[in-house]
């Protein structure tokens, strides 16, 4: 979809159709105007950067912006996909566009994990990272010590109950959609040969098969990622509505590894919607203030 940012006219889109290789170039020029070091925005779990369009449109600082979109998962499954490996590839792409620092990088959700690892690798190479923004990078519960992991499991009933009390009708609708799938997966674990169809998670059901497979691979990469210490400062955008029923609170981990300090900017709304609407405008204002 981010091809539309690079080719916003019929003539430009015709050129993309004539040369499909243009669709997989990792670097997307999201804002062409501006001086000074660009801002690099890493793709989400869907591999695309079009979802970050509202943030870049709301920015007023005179800064060029590049998006980093995924090349996709190899069809033959060759090679392990990891956050560290993807960051290494994107560092090479970034240095092709900007050979030396200072660098500025951000990303949302899965993209935040890659952005952090990009900054860490650049710093390890002796480059200056001027600004790193993490837009709610949720981490695997495996990043936490055993006591915190068990505390997260024990707290799950409380978080589910609180969500149900907040929106009883919505909770019933969600349960009606989710519980059958949970029972199906549990039955397949107990009886692998049972004649039951294994269906994707609810949030993946309406997603095209290729995108669903790519997202599943990236989910595995996120689950395996363990961030290591980074010497520079970090700006963290934290949503008001947290997903404690899915992930343990990642903030203790980020505070531990952000050795240069963690500045938290609170953003209204939930994790998924925080790159749109008023939340996107708030994030853009903070980026303008920091980069200006």
C-alpha positions in Angstrom: 0.0 0.0 0.0 2.8 2.5 0.7 3.5 2.5 -3.1 0.8 5.2 -3.1 3.2 7.5 -1.2 5.9 7.0 -3.8 3.6 7.0 -6.8 0.7 9.3 -6.2 -0.3 9.7 -9.9 -1.7 7.4 -12.6 1.6 7.8 -14.6 3.8 6.9 -11.6 1.5 3.9 -10.7 1.8 2.7 -14.3 5.6 2.7 -14.0 5.2 0.5 -10.8 3.0 -1.9 -12.7 5.5 -2.1 -15.5 8.4 -2.7 -13.0 7.2 -4.7 -10.0 10.6 -4.5 -8.4 9.7 -0.9 -7.5 7.1 -2.3 -5.1 9.6 -4.0 -2.8 12.2 -1.2 -2.4 12.6 -0.9 1.4 13.0 2.9 1.5 9.8 4.9 1.0 10.0 8.7 0.8 7.1 9.8 3.0 8.0 13.5 3.0 10.3 14.8 0.3 10.8 18.4 1.6 13.1 19.4 4.4 16.7 19.9 5.4 19.0 18.1 7.9 19.0 14.5 9.0 15.9 12.6 8.0 13.5 10.7 10.3 13.3 7.0 9.6 10.0 5.3 10.4 10.0 1.5 10.7 7.1 -0.6 9.4 4.5 -2.4 11.6 3.9 -6.1 11.8 2.1 -5.8 8.5 5.3 -4.8 6.8 4.1 -1.5 5.5 4.4 2.2 6.6 1.2 3.6 5.1 -0.4 3.4 8.6 2.1 6.0 9.9 0.9 8.6 7.3 -1.2 10.6 9.8 1.8 11.2 12.0 4.0 12.4 9.1 1.1 14.6 7.7 0.7 16.3 11.1 4.4 17.1 11.5 5.3 20.7 10.9 9.1 20.6 11.4 11.2 20.9 8.3 12.5 17.3 8.3 12.5 14.8 5.5 10.9 11.4 6.4 11.7 8.0 5.1 9.7 4.9 5.7 11.3 1.5 6.0 9.0 -1.2 4.6 9.6 -4.9 4.8 10.9 -6.9 1.8 8.6 -9.7 2.9 9.3 -13.2 4.2 11.1 -15.6 1.8 8.5 -17.9 0.2 10.7 -20.9 0.7 11.1 -20.2 4.4 14.9 -20.0 4.0 16.8 -18.2 6.7 15.6 -17.3 10.2 13.7 -14.0 10.6 14.7 -12.1 13.7 14.5 -8.5 15.0 18.3 -8.3 15.1 18.6 -9.5 11.5 15.9 -7.1 10.2 17.6 -4.2 12.0 20.9 -5.1 10.5 19.4 -5.0 7.0 17.7 -1.7 7.7 20.9 -0.2 9.1 22.5 -0.9 5.7 19.5 0.7 3.9 19.6 3.8 6.1 23.4 4.2 5.7 22.8 4.0 1.9 20.5 7.1 2.2 22.5 8.8 5.0 26.1 7.5 5.3 26.8 9.1 8.7 24.9 10.3 11.7 23.2 11.9 13.5 20.3 9.4 13.0 16.7 9.7 14.0 14.4 6.6 14.1 11.0 5.6 15.3 8.5 2.8 14.9 5.1 1.6 16.3 4.5 -1.7 18.0 6.7 -4.4 16.2 8.4 -1.5 14.4 9.4 0.0 17.8 11.3 -3.2 18.6 13.2 -2.9 15.3 13.8 0.8 15.8 15.3 0.2 19.2 17.6 -2.5 17.8 18.6 -0.2 14.8 19.6 2.5 17.3 21.5 0.0 19.4 23.4 -1.4 16.4 24.2 2.1 15.1 25.5 3.1 18.5 27.6 0.0 18.6 29.1 1.0 15.2 30.2 4.4 16.7 27.4 6.4 15.1 25.4 9.1 16.8 21.7 8.5 17.3 20.2 11.9 17.9 16.6 10.7 18.6 14.9 7.4 19.2 11.1 7.2 19.6 9.3 4.0 20.6 5.6 4.1 20.0 4.5 1.5 22.5 6.8 -1.4 21.8 5.1 -4.3 23.6 7.5 -7.1 24.5 7.3 -10.8 25.1 6.6 -11.9 28.7 9.8 -13.9 28.3 11.7 -10.6 28.7 10.7 -10.5 32.3 12.1 -12.4 35.3 10.1 -15.5 36.5 8.4 -13.7 39.4 7.0 -11.1 37.1 5.9 -13.6 34.5 4.0 -15.6 37.1 2.5 -12.4 38.4 1.2 -11.6 34.9 -0.4 -15.0 34.6 -2.1 -14.7 38.0 -3.4 -11.2 37.2 -5.0 -12.2 33.9 -8.4 -13.1 35.5 -8.5 -9.6 37.1 -7.7 -7.9 33.8 -10.4 -9.9 31.9 -13.0 -9.2 34.7 -12.1 -5.4 34.6 -12.6 -5.3 30.8 -15.9 -7.2 31.1 -17.2 -4.8 33.7 -16.2 -1.8 31.6 -18.1 -3.1 28.6 -20.3 -6.1 29.4 -22.0 -6.3 25.9 -18.6 -6.0 24.1 -17.1 -8.6 26.4 -19.9 -11.1 25.6 -19.5 -10.5 21.9 -15.7 -11.0 22.1 -16.2 -14.2 24.2 -18.7 -15.6 21.6 -16.0 -15.0 18.9 -12.9 -16.0 20.8 -13.9 -18.9 23.1 -14.8 -21.4 20.3 -11.4 -20.9 18.7 -9.7 -21.4 22.1 -11.6 -24.6 22.7 -10.7 -25.8 19.2 -7.0 -25.1 19.7 -7.0 -26.9 23.1 -8.7 -29.9 21.6 -6.2 -30.1 18.8 -3.3 -30.0 21.3 -4.9 -32.9 23.2 -6.0 -34.8 20.1 -3.8 -33.7 17.1 -5.7 -36.1 14.7 -9.1 -34.7 15.5 -11.1 -33.6 12.4 -11.1 -30.0 13.5 -10.0 -27.0 11.4 -7.3 -24.9 12.9 -8.3 -21.3 12.3 -6.2 -18.2 12.8 -6.6 -15.8 15.7 -9.7 -13.5 15.4 -7.6 -10.4 14.5 -6.1 -12.3 11.6 -9.2 -13.9 10.2 -10.0 -11.2 7.6 -6.3 -10.7 6.6 -5.1 -12.1 3.2 -3.2 -15.4 3.6 0.2 -13.9 2.5 -0.1 -11.0 5.0 -1.3 -13.4 7.7 1.8 -15.7 7.2 4.1 -12.7 7.2 2.5 -11.3 10.4 2.8 -14.8 12.1 6.6 -14.9 11.3 7.1 -11.4 12.7 5.1 -12.3 15.8 7.5 -15.2 16.4 10.5 -12.8 15.9 9.0 -10.4 18.4 8.4 -13.2 20.9 12.0 -14.2 20.6 13.5 -10.7 20.9 15.3 -9.7 24.1 16.5 -6.1 24.0 20.0 -5.4 25.2 21.2 -2.2 26.8 21.3 0.9 24.8 23.4 3.9 25.9 21.3 6.7 24.4 18.1 8.4 25.6 14.7 7.0 24.5 11.3 8.8 24.1 8.5 6.3 24.8 4.9 6.9 23.7 2.6 5.1 26.1 -1.2 4.6 25.3 -3.8 5.3 28.0 -5.5 1.9 27.3 -3.0 -0.9 28.0 -3.3 -4.5 26.8 -2.3 -6.3 30.1 -4.5 -9.3 29.1 -2.1 -9.9 26.2 1.3 -8.7 27.3 3.0 -8.1 30.7 3.8 -4.4 31.3 7.0 -3.8 29.2 8.0 -0.5 30.9 10.3 -2.2 33.5 12.2 -3.8 30.7 12.5 -0.6 28.7 13.6 1.4 31.8 16.3 -1.3 32.4 17.8 -1.3 29.0 17.5 2.5 28.2 20.7 3.5 30.0 20.5 7.1 28.7 17.1 7.6 30.3 13.5 7.0 29.3 11.1 9.9 28.7 7.5 8.8 28.7 4.9 10.7 26.7 1.3 9.6 27.5 -1.0 9.3 24.5 -4.9 8.9 24.6 -6.5 5.7 23.3 -5.5 2.1 22.8 -2.3 0.6 21.4 -3.8 -0.2 17.9 -5.3 3.3 17.3 -2.5 5.5 18.7 -1.1 6.3 15.2 -4.4 7.8 14.1 -6.5 10.9 15.0 -5.6 13.0 18.0 -3.1 10.5 19.2 -1.1 10.8 15.9 -1.2 14.5 16.2 0.1 14.5 19.7 2.9 12.2 18.7 3.7 14.5 15.7 3.9 17.5 18.1 6.3 15.7 20.3 8.5 14.7 17.3 8.4 18.3 16.1 9.5 19.6 19.5 12.3 17.1 19.8 13.7 17.4 16.2 13.1 21.1 15.9 
